[in-house]
């Protein structure tokens, strides 16, 4: 009953929560869109992205992988999360016969996984904190 009540409360605020996530994304977009080789969450013309996570994918030509970026952000007290790994790469699944077929089929996932990172995106994130994250992010990419 408690979980259902919490879920219903969130659903009743869904428009407000999505609007806030979109505000957070737009702040990141304003701050980071001029950086070459940095791709933020796309929004396709026929869809509305809820921006649950603010994801950056770095161009491999930058020579910066997510592990390095995550370590550098952590040194500056900025939490981040690695981009999702393809399921067929996870040890529990990697030896299954279907995993090889999935690896062949999902080449894009494997190509971007080492370069994707989720930046802070909590609903209570202030513009000031977003600017701080972006300043640090920029300093790591442009030393």
N, C-alpha and C positions, 0 to 999 in steps of 0.2 A: 504494500500500500504506500509506503514512504517513497519508494523509487518511482512509482506511478505518479504520485503527487509532485515530486521534483521534476519529472519529465514533463508533466502538464504545465507546470509553472514556466519552464523554459520554452515550451511551444507557444504559450500565450505571449511571450516576449520575442518571438522569433524575428519579426520585422525589425525591432529595435536592435537586437543582437547582430543581425546581418548588417544593418546600417552602420553600426559601430565598427565591425570588422572591415567594412569597405572604407571607412574613414581612415583607419589605421593603414590599410594598404595604400590608399592615395597619398598619405604622408610619406611613406617609404618610396613610392613611385616618384614623387616630386624630388626627393633627395637623391635617388640613385639612378634615375633613368638616363642621366648623361654619361654614366660610366660605361665605356666600351667593354664588351665581353661579359656584361652582366644582364641576365634575363630574369625578369620577375614573372610571377604567375600570369599566364595569359587569360584573357576573357574573350571567348568566341562570340561572334555577332548574335548567334541564336541562343545564348545561354547567359545566365546571371551567376557570376562567381560569388560564393559566400566568403571567400578568402579566410577559411578556417585557419590556415597556416600561411604565413608570408614566406614564400619560397624564392630563393635565388639559385640560379644555375649559372655557373661560370663557364665561359668558353674554355675548352681545354688548352687553347693556345696561350692563355694567361699563365699556365704552368702552376696553378694553385688548386690543390684538391681540398675537398671539404674537411678532411681530418686536420690539415694544417690550419685552415680558417677557423674551425671550431676551437682548436687549441688556443689560437691567438685571441679570439673573442673571450674565451674563458679566462685567460690571463688578465683581461681587463674587466672581469666580473660581468660579462654578458653571456647569458645562457642561450644556447641554440640547440637545435636538434638536427641530426643527420637526415638527409633526404631518404625516403623509403628505399630499402633494398628490394630487388626483385625476389619474389618468394622462391624461385628456383635456385637462388644463390645461397639460401639459408641452409646451414648444415643438416637440419632435419629433413629437408627435401632434396638436396642436391644430388643424391645418389638414385633417386627414383627414375624409372625409365622416362616418365613424362617430363622430367626436369630438363633433359637435353633438348627435347622438342621445344619446350618453353624458352630456353636460352636462345635457340635459333630464331624463334618467332618474335622475341622481345628485345631485339638488338638496340632499340632506342633506350629502353630502360637501363640496359647494361652500359650504354655509352654515357648517359647523363648521371647515373648514380654516383660516381666518384666526385662529381662537381656540384651536387645539389645540397643545399643547406636551408633549414627553416629558421628564420630569425624570430626574435621575440614578437609575440602577437597577442598577448593577454588583453582582455577587454578593458582593463584598468590602465593600460599603457598610455602615458601622457605624450603629447607632442614633443615636449622637452626631452623625454627619454628616447623617443624615436630619433630625434635629431642627434642625440648622443651616440646611439647605436650606429647611425649612419656615418657620423664623423669617424668613429673607430673603424668601421668597415672600410671606409674610403682610405684611411691611413694604412690599413693592411694591404690594400690593393695598389696604392700609390705611395710607396715609402719614400 
